[in-house]
């Protein structure tokens, strides 16, 4: 990994910027998987992070109320914000969902696959990411149905 990173830095510093990797390289050494992702096609002109370099969610300021729902650019997904005061019992939710569809759970989130197209990932703070749609109305319907309104 260090060799790959160093080589990219040398290309940049030596003025050979036309040879610098423009894609994201993902290497899973445990599973021997290498993936190269072209992320430029996923960038959105309407996204504050992609377009303006604004990363408000990295600030960690939970007092700032974010939009109630937002389409995640390049992901075919929608995030629905939870309440600033929510603390979700993920174990209880996983138990509730076990007869609805396939469930993945860990200490950080619980994920439901209610059908072949969609998944709902619920985080402890109440945020839900619904994949398989970029339509906020569809995401809200799925969220209301499986998480509650």
Chimera marker file (.cmm) of the C-alpha trace (Angstrom):
<marker_set name="trace">
<marker id="1" x="0.000" y="0.000" z="0.000" r="1" g="1" b="0" radius="0.5"/>
<marker id="2" x="2.771" y="2.382" z="0.905" r="1" g="1" b="0" radius="0.5"/>
<marker id="3" x="4.452" y="1.728" z="-2.463" r="1" g="1" b="0" radius="0.5"/>
<marker id="4" x="1.272" y="2.603" z="-4.368" r="1" g="1" b="0" radius="0.5"/>
<marker id="5" x="0.741" y="5.771" z="-2.333" r="1" g="1" b="0" radius="0.5"/>
<marker id="6" x="4.378" y="6.823" z="-2.628" r="1" g="1" b="0" radius="0.5"/>
<marker id="7" x="4.390" y="6.313" z="-6.383" r="1" g="1" b="0" radius="0.5"/>
<marker id="8" x="1.291" y="8.488" z="-6.786" r="1" g="1" b="0" radius="0.5"/>
<marker id="9" x="2.913" y="11.200" z="-4.651" r="1" g="1" b="0" radius="0.5"/>
<marker id="10" x="6.138" y="11.034" z="-6.720" r="1" g="1" b="0" radius="0.5"/>
<marker id="11" x="4.119" y="11.403" z="-9.932" r="1" g="1" b="0" radius="0.5"/>
<marker id="12" x="2.450" y="14.514" z="-8.516" r="1" g="1" b="0" radius="0.5"/>
<marker id="13" x="5.583" y="16.079" z="-7.089" r="1" g="1" b="0" radius="0.5"/>
<marker id="14" x="7.700" y="15.393" z="-10.169" r="1" g="1" b="0" radius="0.5"/>
<marker id="15" x="5.232" y="17.155" z="-12.456" r="1" g="1" b="0" radius="0.5"/>
<marker id="16" x="3.881" y="13.980" z="-14.074" r="1" g="1" b="0" radius="0.5"/>
<marker id="17" x="0.336" y="14.713" z="-12.994" r="1" g="1" b="0" radius="0.5"/>
<marker id="18" x="-1.133" y="13.291" z="-16.210" r="1" g="1" b="0" radius="0.5"/>
<marker id="19" x="-0.104" y="9.851" z="-14.884" r="1" g="1" b="0" radius="0.5"/>
<marker id="20" x="-1.704" y="10.225" z="-11.436" r="1" g="1" b="0" radius="0.5"/>
<marker id="21" x="-4.559" y="7.780" z="-10.819" r="1" g="1" b="0" radius="0.5"/>
<marker id="22" x="-7.922" y="9.493" z="-11.249" r="1" g="1" b="0" radius="0.5"/>
<marker id="23" x="-9.978" y="6.588" z="-9.988" r="1" g="1" b="0" radius="0.5"/>
<marker id="24" x="-10.440" y="5.051" z="-6.560" r="1" g="1" b="0" radius="0.5"/>
<marker id="25" x="-8.472" y="1.857" z="-6.059" r="1" g="1" b="0" radius="0.5"/>
<marker id="26" x="-9.925" y="-0.536" z="-3.497" r="1" g="1" b="0" radius="0.5"/>
<marker id="27" x="-7.757" y="-3.449" z="-2.396" r="1" g="1" b="0" radius="0.5"/>
<marker id="28" x="-9.035" y="-6.179" z="-0.105" r="1" g="1" b="0" radius="0.5"/>
<marker id="29" x="-5.915" y="-8.170" z="0.695" r="1" g="1" b="0" radius="0.5"/>
<marker id="30" x="-7.761" y="-10.659" z="2.860" r="1" g="1" b="0" radius="0.5"/>
<marker id="31" x="-10.053" y="-11.716" z="0.000" r="1" g="1" b="0" radius="0.5"/>
<marker id="32" x="-7.538" y="-10.930" z="-2.763" r="1" g="1" b="0" radius="0.5"/>
<marker id="33" x="-9.942" y="-8.523" z="-4.463" r="1" g="1" b="0" radius="0.5"/>
<marker id="34" x="-8.906" y="-5.453" z="-6.399" r="1" g="1" b="0" radius="0.5"/>
<marker id="35" x="-11.490" y="-2.950" z="-7.656" r="1" g="1" b="0" radius="0.5"/>
<marker id="36" x="-11.038" y="0.285" z="-9.498" r="1" g="1" b="0" radius="0.5"/>
<marker id="37" x="-13.923" y="2.741" z="-9.320" r="1" g="1" b="0" radius="0.5"/>
<marker id="38" x="-14.317" y="5.745" z="-11.577" r="1" g="1" b="0" radius="0.5"/>
<marker id="39" x="-15.928" y="8.236" z="-9.230" r="1" g="1" b="0" radius="0.5"/>
<marker id="40" x="-16.020" y="11.242" z="-11.569" r="1" g="1" b="0" radius="0.5"/>
<marker id="41" x="-19.244" y="9.937" z="-13.158" r="1" g="1" b="0" radius="0.5"/>
<marker id="42" x="-20.855" y="9.794" z="-9.708" r="1" g="1" b="0" radius="0.5"/>
<marker id="43" x="-20.215" y="13.452" z="-8.909" r="1" g="1" b="0" radius="0.5"/>
<marker id="44" x="-23.317" y="15.618" z="-8.909" r="1" g="1" b="0" radius="0.5"/>
<marker id="45" x="-23.649" y="19.314" z="-9.693" r="1" g="1" b="0" radius="0.5"/>
<marker id="46" x="-26.412" y="19.512" z="-7.066" r="1" g="1" b="0" radius="0.5"/>
<marker id="47" x="-24.349" y="17.951" z="-4.251" r="1" g="1" b="0" radius="0.5"/>
<marker id="48" x="-22.780" y="20.433" z="-1.777" r="1" g="1" b="0" radius="0.5"/>
<marker id="49" x="-19.827" y="18.088" z="-1.212" r="1" g="1" b="0" radius="0.5"/>
<marker id="50" x="-19.161" y="17.223" z="-4.879" r="1" g="1" b="0" radius="0.5"/>
<marker id="51" x="-19.808" y="20.695" z="-6.254" r="1" g="1" b="0" radius="0.5"/>
<marker id="52" x="-18.699" y="23.092" z="-3.504" r="1" g="1" b="0" radius="0.5"/>
<marker id="53" x="-16.413" y="21.017" z="-1.298" r="1" g="1" b="0" radius="0.5"/>
<marker id="54" x="-18.762" y="21.520" z="1.690" r="1" g="1" b="0" radius="0.5"/>
<marker id="55" x="-18.491" y="18.625" z="4.146" r="1" g="1" b="0" radius="0.5"/>
<marker id="56" x="-20.871" y="19.757" z="6.888" r="1" g="1" b="0" radius="0.5"/>
<marker id="57" x="-21.473" y="16.217" z="8.156" r="1" g="1" b="0" radius="0.5"/>
<marker id="58" x="-17.776" y="15.721" z="8.895" r="1" g="1" b="0" radius="0.5"/>
<marker id="59" x="-17.941" y="18.542" z="11.419" r="1" g="1" b="0" radius="0.5"/>
<marker id="60" x="-19.891" y="16.278" z="13.787" r="1" g="1" b="0" radius="0.5"/>
<marker id="61" x="-22.124" y="19.117" z="14.935" r="1" g="1" b="0" radius="0.5"/>
<marker id="62" x="-25.387" y="17.380" z="15.801" r="1" g="1" b="0" radius="0.5"/>
<marker id="63" x="-26.989" y="20.702" z="16.787" r="1" g="1" b="0" radius="0.5"/>
<marker id="64" x="-27.226" y="21.701" z="13.115" r="1" g="1" b="0" radius="0.5"/>
<marker id="65" x="-30.409" y="20.228" z="11.721" r="1" g="1" b="0" radius="0.5"/>
<marker id="66" x="-29.775" y="18.674" z="8.319" r="1" g="1" b="0" radius="0.5"/>
<marker id="67" x="-32.341" y="18.295" z="5.601" r="1" g="1" b="0" radius="0.5"/>
<marker id="68" x="-34.959" y="15.701" z="6.510" r="1" g="1" b="0" radius="0.5"/>
<marker id="69" x="-34.136" y="13.653" z="3.398" r="1" g="1" b="0" radius="0.5"/>
<marker id="70" x="-31.440" y="13.808" z="0.754" r="1" g="1" b="0" radius="0.5"/>
<marker id="71" x="-30.557" y="11.810" z="-2.323" r="1" g="1" b="0" radius="0.5"/>
<marker id="72" x="-27.021" y="10.439" z="-2.059" r="1" g="1" b="0" radius="0.5"/>
<marker id="73" x="-25.272" y="11.202" z="-5.314" r="1" g="1" b="0" radius="0.5"/>
<marker id="74" x="-23.918" y="8.260" z="-7.252" r="1" g="1" b="0" radius="0.5"/>
<marker id="75" x="-25.437" y="5.696" z="-4.901" r="1" g="1" b="0" radius="0.5"/>
<marker id="76" x="-29.087" y="5.139" z="-5.947" r="1" g="1" b="0" radius="0.5"/>
<marker id="77" x="-29.877" y="5.829" z="-2.311" r="1" g="1" b="0" radius="0.5"/>
<marker id="78" x="-31.675" y="8.293" z="-0.062" r="1" g="1" b="0" radius="0.5"/>
<marker id="79" x="-30.769" y="9.244" z="3.494" r="1" g="1" b="0" radius="0.5"/>
<marker id="80" x="-33.556" y="10.209" z="5.863" r="1" g="1" b="0" radius="0.5"/>
<marker id="81" x="-32.351" y="12.107" z="8.912" r="1" g="1" b="0" radius="0.5"/>
<marker id="82" x="-33.299" y="10.947" z="12.367" r="1" g="1" b="0" radius="0.5"/>
<marker id="83" x="-34.211" y="13.091" z="15.321" r="1" g="1" b="0" radius="0.5"/>
<marker id="84" x="-31.248" y="14.840" z="16.950" r="1" g="1" b="0" radius="0.5"/>
<marker id="85" x="-32.232" y="13.179" z="20.232" r="1" g="1" b="0" radius="0.5"/>
<marker id="86" x="-32.889" y="9.666" z="18.911" r="1" g="1" b="0" radius="0.5"/>
<marker id="87" x="-31.062" y="6.659" z="20.319" r="1" g="1" b="0" radius="0.5"/>
<marker id="88" x="-32.201" y="3.509" z="18.547" r="1" g="1" b="0" radius="0.5"/>
<marker id="89" x="-31.978" y="0.058" z="20.124" r="1" g="1" b="0" radius="0.5"/>
<marker id="90" x="-30.455" y="-1.765" z="17.154" r="1" g="1" b="0" radius="0.5"/>
<marker id="91" x="-30.787" y="-5.212" z="18.738" r="1" g="1" b="0" radius="0.5"/>
<marker id="92" x="-34.516" y="-4.692" z="19.234" r="1" g="1" b="0" radius="0.5"/>
<marker id="93" x="-34.920" y="-3.512" z="15.647" r="1" g="1" b="0" radius="0.5"/>
<marker id="94" x="-32.995" y="-6.511" z="14.299" r="1" g="1" b="0" radius="0.5"/>
<marker id="95" x="-35.302" y="-8.797" z="16.264" r="1" g="1" b="0" radius="0.5"/>
<marker id="96" x="-38.353" y="-6.949" z="14.935" r="1" g="1" b="0" radius="0.5"/>
<marker id="97" x="-37.127" y="-7.286" z="11.345" r="1" g="1" b="0" radius="0.5"/>
<marker id="98" x="-36.069" y="-10.950" z="11.437" r="1" g="1" b="0" radius="0.5"/>
<marker id="99" x="-39.409" y="-12.156" z="9.996" r="1" g="1" b="0" radius="0.5"/>
<marker id="100" x="-39.565" y="-9.398" z="7.366" r="1" g="1" b="0" radius="0.5"/>
<marker id="101" x="-36.427" y="-10.166" z="5.348" r="1" g="1" b="0" radius="0.5"/>
<marker id="102" x="-32.717" y="-10.827" z="5.572" r="1" g="1" b="0" radius="0.5"/>
<marker id="103" x="-31.069" y="-8.831" z="8.383" r="1" g="1" b="0" radius="0.5"/>
<marker id="104" x="-27.449" y="-7.807" z="8.985" r="1" g="1" b="0" radius="0.5"/>
<marker id="105" x="-26.522" y="-6.337" z="12.332" r="1" g="1" b="0" radius="0.5"/>
<marker id="106" x="-23.429" y="-5.045" z="14.077" r="1" g="1" b="0" radius="0.5"/>
<marker id="107" x="-22.848" y="-2.561" z="16.910" r="1" g="1" b="0" radius="0.5"/>
<marker id="108" x="-23.103" y="0.398" z="14.506" r="1" g="1" b="0" radius="0.5"/>
<marker id="109" x="-26.157" y="-0.324" z="12.349" r="1" g="1" b="0" radius="0.5"/>
<marker id="110" x="-28.832" y="-2.837" z="11.445" r="1" g="1" b="0" radius="0.5"/>
<marker id="111" x="-29.704" y="-3.487" z="7.801" r="1" g="1" b="0" radius="0.5"/>
<marker id="112" x="-32.878" y="-4.979" z="6.361" r="1" g="1" b="0" radius="0.5"/>
<marker id="113" x="-33.236" y="-6.451" z="2.872" r="1" g="1" b="0" radius="0.5"/>
<marker id="114" x="-37.039" y="-6.570" z="2.491" r="1" g="1" b="0" radius="0.5"/>
<marker id="115" x="-36.843" y="-7.507" z="-1.210" r="1" g="1" b="0" radius="0.5"/>
<marker id="116" x="-34.294" y="-8.028" z="-3.988" r="1" g="1" b="0" radius="0.5"/>
<marker id="117" x="-34.109" y="-4.330" z="-4.898" r="1" g="1" b="0" radius="0.5"/>
<marker id="118" x="-34.056" y="-2.370" z="-1.632" r="1" g="1" b="0" radius="0.5"/>
<marker id="119" x="-32.210" y="-2.255" z="1.657" r="1" g="1" b="0" radius="0.5"/>
<marker id="120" x="-32.681" y="-0.081" z="4.719" r="1" g="1" b="0" radius="0.5"/>
<marker id="121" x="-29.718" y="0.696" z="6.955" r="1" g="1" b="0" radius="0.5"/>
<marker id="122" x="-30.710" y="2.099" z="10.342" r="1" g="1" b="0" radius="0.5"/>
<marker id="123" x="-28.101" y="3.809" z="12.505" r="1" g="1" b="0" radius="0.5"/>
<marker id="124" x="-28.210" y="4.314" z="16.269" r="1" g="1" b="0" radius="0.5"/>
<marker id="125" x="-28.925" y="8.057" z="15.830" r="1" g="1" b="0" radius="0.5"/>
<marker id="126" x="-32.075" y="7.315" z="13.803" r="1" g="1" b="0" radius="0.5"/>
<marker id="127" x="-30.662" y="8.008" z="10.342" r="1" g="1" b="0" radius="0.5"/>
<marker id="128" x="-31.843" y="5.597" z="7.670" r="1" g="1" b="0" radius="0.5"/>
<marker id="129" x="-30.203" y="5.025" z="4.296" r="1" g="1" b="0" radius="0.5"/>
<marker id="130" x="-32.526" y="3.393" z="1.775" r="1" g="1" b="0" radius="0.5"/>
<marker id="131" x="-30.800" y="1.902" z="-1.267" r="1" g="1" b="0" radius="0.5"/>
<marker id="132" x="-32.431" y="0.861" z="-4.510" r="1" g="1" b="0" radius="0.5"/>
<marker id="133" x="-34.122" y="4.201" z="-5.155" r="1" g="1" b="0" radius="0.5"/>
<marker id="134" x="-33.193" y="7.822" z="-5.661" r="1" g="1" b="0" radius="0.5"/>
<marker id="135" x="-36.785" y="8.982" z="-5.162" r="1" g="1" b="0" radius="0.5"/>
<marker id="136" x="-37.363" y="10.535" z="-1.753" r="1" g="1" b="0" radius="0.5"/>
<marker id="137" x="-41.071" y="9.625" z="-1.766" r="1" g="1" b="0" radius="0.5"/>
<marker id="138" x="-40.285" y="5.917" z="-2.296" r="1" g="1" b="0" radius="0.5"/>
<marker id="139" x="-37.617" y="6.044" z="0.418" r="1" g="1" b="0" radius="0.5"/>
<marker id="140" x="-40.021" y="7.704" z="2.884" r="1" g="1" b="0" radius="0.5"/>
<marker id="141" x="-42.656" y="5.056" z="2.168" r="1" g="1" b="0" radius="0.5"/>
<marker id="142" x="-40.172" y="2.249" z="2.848" r="1" g="1" b="0" radius="0.5"/>
<marker id="143" x="-38.876" y="4.000" z="5.956" r="1" g="1" b="0" radius="0.5"/>
<marker id="144" x="-42.374" y="4.558" z="7.343" r="1" g="1" b="0" radius="0.5"/>
<marker id="145" x="-43.326" y="0.948" z="6.604" r="1" g="1" b="0" radius="0.5"/>
<marker id="146" x="-40.309" y="-0.753" z="8.170" r="1" g="1" b="0" radius="0.5"/>
<marker id="147" x="-38.904" y="1.747" z="10.693" r="1" g="1" b="0" radius="0.5"/>
<marker id="148" x="-41.967" y="3.762" z="11.629" r="1" g="1" b="0" radius="0.5"/>
<marker id="149" x="-42.862" y="7.407" z="11.176" r="1" g="1" b="0" radius="0.5"/>
<link id1="1" id2="2" r="1" g="1" b="0" radius="0.2"/>
<link id1="2" id2="3" r="1" g="1" b="0" radius="0.2"/>
<link id1="3" id2="4" r="1" g="1" b="0" radius="0.2"/>
<link id1="4" id2="5" r="1" g="1" b="0" radius="0.2"/>
<link id1="5" id2="6" r="1" g="1" b="0" radius="0.2"/>
<link id1="6" id2="7" r="1" g="1" b="0" radius="0.2"/>
<link id1="7" id2="8" r="1" g="1" b="0" radius="0.2"/>
<link id1="8" id2="9" r="1" g="1" b="0" radius="0.2"/>
<link id1="9" id2="10" r="1" g="1" b="0" radius="0.2"/>
<link id1="10" id2="11" r="1" g="1" b="0" radius="0.2"/>
<link id1="11" id2="12" r="1" g="1" b="0" radius="0.2"/>
<link id1="12" id2="13" r="1" g="1" b="0" radius="0.2"/>
<link id1="13" id2="14" r="1" g="1" b="0" radius="0.2"/>
<link id1="14" id2="15" r="1" g="1" b="0" radius="0.2"/>
<link id1="15" id2="16" r="1" g="1" b="0" radius="0.2"/>
<link id1="16" id2="17" r="1" g="1" b="0" radius="0.2"/>
<link id1="17" id2="18" r="1" g="1" b="0" radius="0.2"/>
<link id1="18" id2="19" r="1" g="1" b="0" radius="0.2"/>
<link id1="19" id2="20" r="1" g="1" b="0" radius="0.2"/>
<link id1="20" id2="21" r="1" g="1" b="0" radius="0.2"/>
<link id1="21" id2="22" r="1" g="1" b="0" radius="0.2"/>
<link id1="22" id2="23" r="1" g="1" b="0" radius="0.2"/>
<link id1="23" id2="24" r="1" g="1" b="0" radius="0.2"/>
<link id1="24" id2="25" r="1" g="1" b="0" radius="0.2"/>
<link id1="25" id2="26" r="1" g="1" b="0" radius="0.2"/>
<link id1="26" id2="27" r="1" g="1" b="0" radius="0.2"/>
<link id1="27" id2="28" r="1" g="1" b="0" radius="0.2"/>
<link id1="28" id2="29" r="1" g="1" b="0" radius="0.2"/>
<link id1="29" id2="30" r="1" g="1" b="0" radius="0.2"/>
<link id1="30" id2="31" r="1" g="1" b="0" radius="0.2"/>
<link id1="31" id2="32" r="1" g="1" b="0" radius="0.2"/>
<link id1="32" id2="33" r="1" g="1" b="0" radius="0.2"/>
<link id1="33" id2="34" r="1" g="1" b="0" radius="0.2"/>
<link id1="34" id2="35" r="1" g="1" b="0" radius="0.2"/>
<link id1="35" id2="36" r="1" g="1" b="0" radius="0.2"/>
<link id1="36" id2="37" r="1" g="1" b="0" radius="0.2"/>
<link id1="37" id2="38" r="1" g="1" b="0" radius="0.2"/>
<link id1="38" id2="39" r="1" g="1" b="0" radius="0.2"/>
<link id1="39" id2="40" r="1" g="1" b="0" radius="0.2"/>
<link id1="40" id2="41" r="1" g="1" b="0" radius="0.2"/>
<link id1="41" id2="42" r="1" g="1" b="0" radius="0.2"/>
<link id1="42" id2="43" r="1" g="1" b="0" radius="0.2"/>
<link id1="43" id2="44" r="1" g="1" b="0" radius="0.2"/>
<link id1="44" id2="45" r="1" g="1" b="0" radius="0.2"/>
<link id1="45" id2="46" r="1" g="1" b="0" radius="0.2"/>
<link id1="46" id2="47" r="1" g="1" b="0" radius="0.2"/>
<link id1="47" id2="48" r="1" g="1" b="0" radius="0.2"/>
<link id1="48" id2="49" r="1" g="1" b="0" radius="0.2"/>
<link id1="49" id2="50" r="1" g="1" b="0" radius="0.2"/>
<link id1="50" id2="51" r="1" g="1" b="0" radius="0.2"/>
<link id1="51" id2="52" r="1" g="1" b="0" radius="0.2"/>
<link id1="52" id2="53" r="1" g="1" b="0" radius="0.2"/>
<link id1="53" id2="54" r="1" g="1" b="0" radius="0.2"/>
<link id1="54" id2="55" r="1" g="1" b="0" radius="0.2"/>
<link id1="55" id2="56" r="1" g="1" b="0" radius="0.2"/>
<link id1="56" id2="57" r="1" g="1" b="0" radius="0.2"/>
<link id1="57" id2="58" r="1" g="1" b="0" radius="0.2"/>
<link id1="58" id2="59" r="1" g="1" b="0" radius="0.2"/>
<link id1="59" id2="60" r="1" g="1" b="0" radius="0.2"/>
<link id1="60" id2="61" r="1" g="1" b="0" radius="0.2"/>
<link id1="61" id2="62" r="1" g="1" b="0" radius="0.2"/>
<link id1="62" id2="63" r="1" g="1" b="0" radius="0.2"/>
<link id1="63" id2="64" r="1" g="1" b="0" radius="0.2"/>
<link id1="64" id2="65" r="1" g="1" b="0" radius="0.2"/>
<link id1="65" id2="66" r="1" g="1" b="0" radius="0.2"/>
<link id1="66" id2="67" r="1" g="1" b="0" radius="0.2"/>
<link id1="67" id2="68" r="1" g="1" b="0" radius="0.2"/>
<link id1="68" id2="69" r="1" g="1" b="0" radius="0.2"/>
<link id1="69" id2="70" r="1" g="1" b="0" radius="0.2"/>
<link id1="70" id2="71" r="1" g="1" b="0" radius="0.2"/>
<link id1="71" id2="72" r="1" g="1" b="0" radius="0.2"/>
<link id1="72" id2="73" r="1" g="1" b="0" radius="0.2"/>
<link id1="73" id2="74" r="1" g="1" b="0" radius="0.2"/>
<link id1="74" id2="75" r="1" g="1" b="0" radius="0.2"/>
<link id1="75" id2="76" r="1" g="1" b="0" radius="0.2"/>
<link id1="76" id2="77" r="1" g="1" b="0" radius="0.2"/>
<link id1="77" id2="78" r="1" g="1" b="0" radius="0.2"/>
<link id1="78" id2="79" r="1" g="1" b="0" radius="0.2"/>
<link id1="79" id2="80" r="1" g="1" b="0" radius="0.2"/>
<link id1="80" id2="81" r="1" g="1" b="0" radius="0.2"/>
<link id1="81" id2="82" r="1" g="1" b="0" radius="0.2"/>
<link id1="82" id2="83" r="1" g="1" b="0" radius="0.2"/>
<link id1="83" id2="84" r="1" g="1" b="0" radius="0.2"/>
<link id1="84" id2="85" r="1" g="1" b="0" radius="0.2"/>
<link id1="85" id2="86" r="1" g="1" b="0" radius="0.2"/>
<link id1="86" id2="87" r="1" g="1" b="0" radius="0.2"/>
<link id1="87" id2="88" r="1" g="1" b="0" radius="0.2"/>
<link id1="88" id2="89" r="1" g="1" b="0" radius="0.2"/>
<link id1="89" id2="90" r="1" g="1" b="0" radius="0.2"/>
<link id1="90" id2="91" r="1" g="1" b="0" radius="0.2"/>
<link id1="91" id2="92" r="1" g="1" b="0" radius="0.2"/>
<link id1="92" id2="93" r="1" g="1" b="0" radius="0.2"/>
<link id1="93" id2="94" r="1" g="1" b="0" radius="0.2"/>
<link id1="94" id2="95" r="1" g="1" b="0" radius="0.2"/>
<link id1="95" id2="96" r="1" g="1" b="0" radius="0.2"/>
<link id1="96" id2="97" r="1" g="1" b="0" radius="0.2"/>
<link id1="97" id2="98" r="1" g="1" b="0" radius="0.2"/>
<link id1="98" id2="99" r="1" g="1" b="0" radius="0.2"/>
<link id1="99" id2="100" r="1" g="1" b="0" radius="0.2"/>
<link id1="100" id2="101" r="1" g="1" b="0" radius="0.2"/>
<link id1="101" id2="102" r="1" g="1" b="0" radius="0.2"/>
<link id1="102" id2="103" r="1" g="1" b="0" radius="0.2"/>
<link id1="103" id2="104" r="1" g="1" b="0" radius="0.2"/>
<link id1="104" id2="105" r="1" g="1" b="0" radius="0.2"/>
<link id1="105" id2="106" r="1" g="1" b="0" radius="0.2"/>
<link id1="106" id2="107" r="1" g="1" b="0" radius="0.2"/>
<link id1="107" id2="108" r="1" g="1" b="0" radius="0.2"/>
<link id1="108" id2="109" r="1" g="1" b="0" radius="0.2"/>
<link id1="109" id2="110" r="1" g="1" b="0" radius="0.2"/>
<link id1="110" id2="111" r="1" g="1" b="0" radius="0.2"/>
<link id1="111" id2="112" r="1" g="1" b="0" radius="0.2"/>
<link id1="112" id2="113" r="1" g="1" b="0" radius="0.2"/>
<link id1="113" id2="114" r="1" g="1" b="0" radius="0.2"/>
<link id1="114" id2="115" r="1" g="1" b="0" radius="0.2"/>
<link id1="115" id2="116" r="1" g="1" b="0" radius="0.2"/>
<link id1="116" id2="117" r="1" g="1" b="0" radius="0.2"/>
<link id1="117" id2="118" r="1" g="1" b="0" radius="0.2"/>
<link id1="118" id2="119" r="1" g="1" b="0" radius="0.2"/>
<link id1="119" id2="120" r="1" g="1" b="0" radius="0.2"/>
<link id1="120" id2="121" r="1" g="1" b="0" radius="0.2"/>
<link id1="121" id2="122" r="1" g="1" b="0" radius="0.2"/>
<link id1="122" id2="123" r="1" g="1" b="0" radius="0.2"/>
<link id1="123" id2="124" r="1" g="1" b="0" radius="0.2"/>
<link id1="124" id2="125" r="1" g="1" b="0" radius="0.2"/>
<link id1="125" id2="126" r="1" g="1" b="0" radius="0.2"/>
<link id1="126" id2="127" r="1" g="1" b="0" radius="0.2"/>
<link id1="127" id2="128" r="1" g="1" b="0" radius="0.2"/>
<link id1="128" id2="129" r="1" g="1" b="0" radius="0.2"/>
<link id1="129" id2="130" r="1" g="1" b="0" radius="0.2"/>
<link id1="130" id2="131" r="1" g="1" b="0" radius="0.2"/>
<link id1="131" id2="132" r="1" g="1" b="0" radius="0.2"/>
<link id1="132" id2="133" r="1" g="1" b="0" radius="0.2"/>
<link id1="133" id2="134" r="1" g="1" b="0" radius="0.2"/>
<link id1="134" id2="135" r="1" g="1" b="0" radius="0.2"/>
<link id1="135" id2="136" r="1" g="1" b="0" radius="0.2"/>
<link id1="136" id2="137" r="1" g="1" b="0" radius="0.2"/>
<link id1="137" id2="138" r="1" g="1" b="0" radius="0.2"/>
<link id1="138" id2="139" r="1" g="1" b="0" radius="0.2"/>
<link id1="139" id2="140" r="1" g="1" b="0" radius="0.2"/>
<link id1="140" id2="141" r="1" g="1" b="0" radius="0.2"/>
<link id1="141" id2="142" r="1" g="1" b="0" radius="0.2"/>
<link id1="142" id2="143" r="1" g="1" b="0" radius="0.2"/>
<link id1="143" id2="144" r="1" g="1" b="0" radius="0.2"/>
<link id1="144" id2="145" r="1" g="1" b="0" radius="0.2"/>
<link id1="145" id2="146" r="1" g="1" b="0" radius="0.2"/>
<link id1="146" id2="147" r="1" g="1" b="0" radius="0.2"/>
<link id1="147" id2="148" r="1" g="1" b="0" radius="0.2"/>
<link id1="148" id2="149" r="1" g="1" b="0" radius="0.2"/>
</marker_set>
